[in-house]
Each structure stands twice: as structure tokens, then as C-alpha cells.
Amino acid sequence: MELYKSVTLWIFCLCLIGEGVPEKQNSSASDSLLDNSNAPDFCRIDEPLCKDENAVLSFEAIRSIHKQMDDDANGNVDVAETDGFLREDLNYHDPKAKHNSFHGDDQFISVEDLWNAWKSSEVYNWTVDEVVVWLISYVELPQYKDAFQKMSFNGSTMPRLAVKNTTLTLSILKILDRSHVQKLQLKALDTVLFGAPLMNRHNHLKDFMLVVSIVIGMGGCWFAYIQNRYSKDHMKKMMKDLEGLQRAEKSLHDLQQKLQIAQEEHRTVEVEKVHLEQKLRDEINVAKLEAQRLKELREGTENELSRQKYAEQELDQVRMALKKAEKELESRSGWSPPESLQKWLQLTHE
């Protein structure tokens, strides 16, 4: 009974071993077929890098770029296809210089030609630091330099940035902005196809523009300062002139008031003078009439005493008129007596 159990157990183990060996052989064969199907063309073109995973990924990116440029899918990129690609995809308005750089003497570019041209490019041998400088200076996306340094992206990985790769840009580099992804892809595509950009010249141009901007800004500030100072000085001068004008206006107003008062006083004096002259004329006329009357009485009488009496009365009348005139003259020192009164004064004085 025990022998029977032992034989049965051995048979079962042999069956398990027999089933496991073919399965392992089939698995190894399928893995080998998968590896061979991934990059048969690349191993034929560049056998030393056939086992390099990064090189295989870069080659796949180069082949994708070539396929994108090869519109008729005949395996070669001609000049017309390059011209259309440069104008439509890279937005070059005058791609003649790029034609010469890309094609050279070869009018048809195959995948192998494109890969060999890429390997001979200066960019292919860039270090991680040089790629970071390219990212900052040429692409102008410095916010992603830490991700590039962390992933150790050197020049040989540049083709992978030139094709659409959501896993690389979104998951690995953490670039969430689509415009940044598109900008990075276009700059990388231009660098892969046409070589290293002239970043130093670009920096010099930016420095020159910065210096010019600073000079213009300083000139503008200086001009604004001069204008502000001139405006302040001009404003002070205007304020002084305005104050002088106000003082002159006030003085003119005071003079006008004084002139008006003087004119009123002069008018009053003129009126009083006219009244005084009229009054003096009336008194003189009255004195004349009285003197004439007394003269006639004196001449008409024969008595010497009566004549003397009339003469004394006539003289008293004249004296009274002269005293009144003298009082008026004393009250108005600036007044001059009329000619008739002056004659009477002269006669009485004599």
C-alpha cells in the first residue's frame, strides 16, 4: 500500500515538471520575439547602441519626426516636403537657409540619414548643464530646470522632447501648461533638425536691448526731472508775478478811490468857487450900486456936510464888501479873487 502511494506521488511530480519546462521555454521565446520586434531597424542602423534603452527611445523619436516630415510616406524627405514642414509646422517664412542646413548636398533624407546627422550634431554631446542653459536661455522656461536636472536630461535625449509625449511632459516633467509644452516641443524640434541655436547672440541682443531700455528710462527720468524743476521755477515766477499784479491792482484800486475822492473834492471846490464868485459879484454889484447911489446923492447935494456924509457911507459900503471878500479869501487860501475884486482891492489899498 505504501509502495503504491510512493509510485503515485512520483508520477504526479513528473507530470508537473513536464508541464513547467515547456511553459518556461515558451515564455522566454515570446520575450525574445518582443525584444527583437521593438527595434530591428535601429539595431541594423546603429548596432553599438542597440541595447541602450535611451538610445532606442531617441531613435523612435527621430523616426517619428521623419514620419511627420515625409508626407508621401515613401521613406525619404525631399526638399518640397521640408519646405512645407518648415512653413506650416515651424512657421518659417523664409526657410531657404534652413534648407541648406538640413539637406546639404543630399536631396532625399532617410531615417538613417536623419539619425546619423543627429548623432554628429553638437547638441547630441551636450551635458545636463548645457541642456539646462538651453532651457533657460533659448526656450525661456527656467521654471522646469529642476525637473531636467533631476531626470539628468542630456543632449542625447533631445529628440524625445521634440515629439508629442504626454507621459514625459506631464507625468515626468510636470509641465501642465499646454503652451509651455508646445513651446518646448517646437524649440527642441528646431534644435534637433538644425543644430545648436545661437544662444550667446540672443543673450547679447537682450543685454543690448536692456541697456538701451535703461538708458532710455534714465533719459526719460532726467527729462521728467528737468521738466518738473522748470515747471516749479516757472510756477514760482508766476506766483510772484501774480502777487505783484495783485498788489498793483490793489494800488490801482486805491489810487482810483483817491482820484475819485479828489475829483469829488475838486468838483465841490469848483461849485463852491462858482458860488463864491457869484456871491462876490452880487455883493460887489450891490456895493457898486450903493456907491453909485451915494455918489449921485453926494453930487446932487450942495451941502458940504451932506457930501462928506454920503462919501463916508459909500466908503463904508466898499469896506464891508472888501472885508467879506477878505474873509472868504482867508477860508480858501488857494482861491484867487476875480479881476473886478482885485481892482477894488487895489483902489482901496491906494
C-alpha positions in Angstrom: 0.0 0.0 0.0 2.8 2.4 0.9 4.6 1.4 -2.3 1.6 2.3 -4.3 1.3 5.7 -2.7 5.0 6.4 -3.4 4.7 5.5 -7.1 1.7 7.7 -7.5 3.4 10.7 -5.9 6.4 10.3 -8.2 4.2 10.1 -11.3 2.4 13.3 -10.2 5.7 15.2 -9.7 7.0 14.1 -13.1 3.8 15.4 -14.7 4.2 18.8 -13.0 7.8 19.1 -14.1 6.9 18.1 -17.7 4.3 20.9 -17.9 6.5 23.6 -16.3 9.5 23.2 -18.7 7.6 23.9 -22.0 5.8 26.9 -20.4 9.1 28.4 -19.4 10.6 27.8 -22.8 7.5 29.4 -24.4 7.8 32.5 -22.1 11.5 33.0 -22.9 10.8 32.7 -26.6 8.0 35.3 -26.5 10.2 37.8 -24.6 12.9 37.3 -27.2 10.5 37.9 -30.0 9.2 41.1 -28.3 12.7 42.5 -27.8 13.5 41.8 -31.4 10.3 43.4 -32.7 10.9 46.7 -30.8 14.0 48.0 -32.6 15.1 45.8 -35.5 15.8 48.8 -37.8 17.8 50.5 -35.0 20.0 47.5 -34.5 20.7 47.4 -38.2 21.5 51.1 -38.3 23.4 51.5 -35.1 24.3 48.2 -33.6 26.5 49.6 -30.7 23.5 51.4 -29.2 21.0 48.7 -29.9 20.8 47.7 -26.3 20.7 51.2 -24.9 17.1 52.0 -23.8 17.6 55.8 -24.0 19.1 55.5 -27.5 16.2 53.3 -28.6 13.7 55.9 -27.3 15.6 58.7 -29.1 15.7 56.7 -32.3 11.9 56.2 -32.1 11.5 60.0 -31.7 13.8 60.6 -34.7 11.7 58.1 -36.8 8.5 59.9 -35.6 9.9 63.3 -36.7 10.9 61.8 -40.1 7.4 60.3 -40.5 5.9 63.7 -39.7 8.0 65.3 -42.4 7.5 62.5 -45.0 4.1 63.5 -46.4 4.1 60.9 -49.2 5.4 58.1 -46.9 8.0 56.9 -49.4 10.7 56.7 -46.8 12.6 59.8 -47.9 12.1 63.5 -47.1 12.6 65.7 -50.2 13.1 69.5 -50.5 9.4 70.2 -51.1 8.4 68.3 -48.1 11.0 70.0 -46.0 9.8 73.4 -47.3 6.2 72.6 -46.4 7.1 71.3 -42.9 9.2 74.4 -42.2 6.4 76.8 -43.3 3.4 75.0 -41.8 4.8 73.3 -38.6 7.7 75.6 -37.6 6.3 78.8 -39.1 9.4 79.8 -41.0 8.5 82.5 -43.6 11.9 82.2 -45.4 13.2 78.7 -44.9 15.9 78.9 -47.6 18.8 78.9 -45.1 17.2 76.0 -43.2 17.1 74.0 -46.4 20.8 74.3 -46.9 21.4 73.4 -43.3 19.1 70.4 -43.3 19.6 68.8 -46.8 23.1 70.0 -47.8 24.0 68.1 -50.9 21.5 65.3 -50.3 18.1 66.0 -51.7 16.5 63.0 -50.0 16.8 62.3 -46.3 16.0 58.9 -44.9 15.6 57.8 -41.3 19.2 56.6 -41.2 20.4 59.9 -42.6 18.4 61.8 -40.1 19.8 59.6 -37.2 23.4 59.9 -38.4 23.0 63.7 -38.8 21.6 63.9 -35.3 24.5 61.8 -33.8 27.0 64.1 -35.5 25.3 67.2 -34.1 26.9 69.2 -31.4 23.7 69.0 -29.3 24.0 65.2 -29.1 27.0 65.6 -26.9 25.6 68.2 -24.6 25.8 67.7 -20.9 22.9 68.1 -18.4 24.1 71.6 -17.6 24.2 72.7 -21.2 20.7 71.4 -21.7 19.6 73.4 -18.7 21.3 76.5 -20.2 19.4 75.8 -23.4 16.1 75.5 -21.5 16.7 78.8 -19.7 18.2 80.9 -22.4 16.7 79.7 -25.6 13.4 78.1 -24.6 12.9 80.6 -21.8 11.2 78.2 -19.4 13.5 78.3 -16.4 10.8 77.0 -14.0 11.4 73.5 -15.2 15.2 73.3 -14.8 14.9 71.3 -11.5 12.9 68.6 -13.3 15.5 68.4 -16.1 18.4 68.2 -13.6 16.5 65.5 -11.6 15.9 63.4 -14.7 19.5 64.0 -15.9 18.4 65.0 -19.4 21.5 65.4 -21.6 21.8 66.2 -25.3 21.1 62.7 -26.5 17.5 62.8 -25.1 16.6 66.0 -27.0 14.6 64.1 -29.7 12.2 62.8 -27.1 11.3 66.4 -26.3 10.7 67.2 -29.9 7.7 64.8 -30.3 4.4 64.6 -28.5 4.9 62.5 -25.4 2.3 63.1 -22.7 4.0 60.7 -20.3 7.3 62.6 -20.5 5.9 66.1 -20.3 3.0 65.7 -18.0 4.0 62.8 -15.6 7.8 63.2 -15.5 8.5 66.9 -16.2 5.2 68.1 -14.6 4.5 70.6 -17.4 0.8 71.3 -17.0 0.6 74.4 -19.3 -0.1 73.3 -22.9 1.5 76.4 -24.3 4.7 75.6 -22.5 4.6 72.0 -23.8 4.1 73.3 -27.4 6.9 75.8 -27.0 9.3 73.2 -25.6 8.4 70.8 -28.4 9.0 73.4 -31.2 12.3 74.6 -29.7 13.5 71.0 -29.3 12.4 70.1 -32.9 14.3 73.1 -34.3 17.4 72.2 -32.3 17.3 68.5 -33.3 16.9 69.3 -37.0 19.2 72.4 -37.4 21.7 72.2 -34.6 22.5 74.3 -31.6 20.9 77.8 -31.6 22.9 81.0 -31.3 22.1 81.5 -27.6 25.1 83.8 -27.0 24.0 86.2 -29.7 20.5 86.1 -28.3 21.8 87.0 -24.9 23.9 89.8 -26.3 20.8 91.2 -28.1 18.8 91.0 -24.9 21.6 92.7 -23.0 21.8 95.4 -25.6 18.1 95.9 -25.5 18.2 96.0 -21.7 21.0 98.6 -21.8 19.1 100.7 -24.4 15.9 100.5 -22.3 17.8 101.5 -19.1 19.4 104.5 -21.0 16.0 105.5 -22.4 14.5 105.1 -18.9 17.2 107.2 -17.3 16.9 109.8 -20.0 13.2 109.9 -19.5 13.6 110.3 -15.8 16.2 113.1 -16.2 13.9 114.8 -18.7 11.0 114.5 -16.4 13.1 115.9 -13.5 14.2 118.8 -15.6 10.7 119.5 -16.7 9.4 119.2 -13.2 12.1 121.6 -11.9 11.4 124.0 -14.8 7.7 123.8 -14.0 8.3 124.5 -10.4 10.5 127.5 -11.1 8.0 128.8 -13.7 5.2 128.3 -11.2 7.1 130.3 -8.5 7.8 133.1 -11.0 4.1 133.1 -12.0 3.1 133.2 -8.3 5.4 136.2 -7.7 4.1 137.9 -10.8 0.6 137.2 -9.7 1.3 138.6 -6.3 2.9 141.7 -7.9 -0.1 142.0 -10.1 -2.5 141.7 -7.2 -0.5 144.4 -5.3 -0.6 146.6 -8.4 -4.3 146.0 -8.8 -4.8 146.9 -5.2 -2.7 150.1 -5.6 -4.6 151.0 -8.7 -7.9 150.5 -6.9 -6.7 152.7 -4.0 -5.5 155.3 -6.5 -8.8 155.2 -8.2 -10.6 155.7 -4.9 -8.3 158.6 -4.1 -8.8 160.0 -7.5 -12.5 159.7 -7.2 -12.4 161.5 -3.8 -10.1 164.2 -5.2 -12.4 164.6 -8.2 -15.4 164.9 -5.9 -13.5 167.4 -3.7 -12.4 169.3 -6.8 -15.9 169.3 -8.1 -17.1 170.6 -4.7 -14.4 173.2 -4.7 -15.4 174.3 -8.2 -19.0 174.5 -7.2 -18.1 176.5 -4.1 -15.8 178.7 -6.1 -18.6 179.4 -8.6 -21.0 180.1 -5.7 -18.4 182.3 -4.0 -17.6 184.2 -7.2 -21.3 184.7 -7.9 -21.8 185.8 -4.3 -18.8 188.2 -4.5 -20.1 189.5 -7.8 -23.5 190.1 -6.3 -22.0 191.8 -3.2 -19.7 193.9 -5.4 -22.6 194.8 -7.7 -24.6 195.7 -4.6 -21.7 197.7 -3.3 -21.3 199.4 -6.7 -25.0 200.3 -6.8 -24.9 201.6 -3.3 -21.7 203.5 -4.0 -23.2 204.9 -7.2 -26.4 205.8 -5.3 -24.3 207.6 -2.7 -22.2 209.2 -5.3 -25.3 210.5 -7.0 -26.6 211.8 -3.7 -23.3 213.3 -2.9 -23.1 215.0 -6.3 -26.7 216.1 -6.1 -26.4 217.9 -2.8 -24.9 221.2 -2.4 -24.2 221.0 1.3 -20.6 220.1 2.0 -21.5 218.1 5.1 -24.0 216.0 3.3 -21.4 215.2 0.6 -19.0 214.2 3.2 -21.6 212.1 4.9 -22.5 210.3 1.7 -18.9 209.8 0.9 -18.3 208.2 4.3 -21.3 205.9 3.8 -20.0 205.0 0.3 -16.6 204.2 1.8 -18.2 202.1 4.5 -20.1 200.0 1.9 -16.9 199.4 0.0 -15.0 198.4 3.1 -17.7 196.0 4.1 -17.6 194.3 0.7 -13.8 194.1 0.9 -13.9 192.6 4.4 -16.3 189.9 3.3 -14.1 189.2 0.3 -11.1 189.0 2.6 -12.8 186.6 4.9 -13.7 184.3 2.0 -10.1 184.5 0.8 -8.8 183.5 4.3 -11.1 180.5 4.4 -9.9 179.4 0.9 -6.2 180.2 0.6 -5.9 178.6 -2.8 -8.6 180.8 -4.3 -7.7 183.9 -6.3 -10.1 186.8 -6.4 -11.7 187.8 -9.7 -10.3 190.8 -11.7 -13.0 193.2 -10.7 -12.4 192.5 -7.0 -8.7 192.8 -7.5 -9.3 196.3 -9.0 -11.3 197.3 -6.0 -8.7 195.9 -3.6 -6.0 197.9 -5.4 -8.1 201.1 -5.4 -8.8 200.8 -1.7 -5.2 199.9 -1.0 -4.0 203.0 -2.8 
